[in-house]
Amino acid sequence: MSTKQARKRAQDQRRAALQRAGRGRGSARPRAKLTTANSLDEQTTSYAKLLANPCTGNLVQPLYGASEGGYMARTTRVVTLATDNEYTHGYVVWFPDYIGISGSSSATTQRNVSLYIFQSTSASTNPTNTVAEPLGQGGATQTATGQFINDPMLPIASGTLVQDCRTAAACTKWSYTGRNDSLSGRVGYLNNVPREALLTGDSGLPPDVNNLMLYSDTVARCPMDTLENKFRPTSASQYYRTTGTVSSDGPDLGTDCCFLAGIPGSSATEVAQGISSGSSNGIGFIWSGVAPDSSLVLEFLKVVEWRPDMASTLVAPPPTSSANGMNVVSRAIAFLDHKYPGWQRRALHIAASGAARVAQLAFTGPANLAIRTGVQMLSA
């Protein structure tokens, strides 16, 4: 082989090696690094962190994909339940997508309600939901109907500043504040409960404790730790809502209700036929046989995106958008499900200072119900 032929052969081998490595003449240009369907950009990662930590996570706008934006707010509500008179069984179910109102319906208009608490002396006692005694209209959690209470966002949403709002993240907490040597009973998480389950148990009546316990995939002995349960948004979470009754004007012009509270003597409580598509997830806790003559502390925390009323002269900020159109709420949830299975529920270990915090949450109120509310707001 001549020197010229050897040199040409060496050049051919070098060129082939470069092409195999993706470089050189005739090879495809290497692609720039982009956000792919298998990765989360900064906006989606920030929102996933908020879903997993609604209490202290940075307030960021949800990625619902709508063209409307709003301001962010974090609101809380704390309820203390007494287990006196052997009311040692009960449950709480909350649908954070909605802004429910406590109290009885008017004589002609059913109210929008979404946060329900029931206590009973037996785990096999069903709440009542009849025309004479509609569900949640008994005026107290220890009545036969149980009680609907105000959503934590209600004090703000019912004012003149807010036009409407939607839920970005939420969680509820359950704490036993009795004596260590009196611990007894069981408690379970309620995750992703459909609205219909609150009105129709196995018997066609609102479920008793034993029946609703079937919705809990984690039931354990009553702990001293505080338990936390987090909200999982759905396609129904993207709609802005107000506090009124169902309207036919559309999701951005009217109101979408969770339940319509019954009117005693006229109607029972029923699932509202709202204007939004998709189902909404309820979260909460269920307990049975906890120590009598002690207290349970329930905390409800909600992060919302709210739009100002036009009369307020405030201008809503634009929504946060992702660089990747595939990074929406469902992607953030899928990431949490894959990376952190069970992210919706956890036990918070309370030290002495934590116990003092729990004690601080309650204040003087009705015999079996004490409430504290608060709000933290931040512009987008």
Helices and strands as residue ranges (DSSP letters): H 3-20, H 42-52, E 71-82, E 89-94, E 112-113, E 115-120, E 147-148, H 154-157, E 162-176, G 180-182, E 186-193, G 195-198, H 209-212, G 213-215, E 219-221, E 226-230, G 235-238, E 259-260, E 270-271, E 282-288, E 295-308, G 310-312, H 329-339, E 345-348, H 352-361, E 369-378
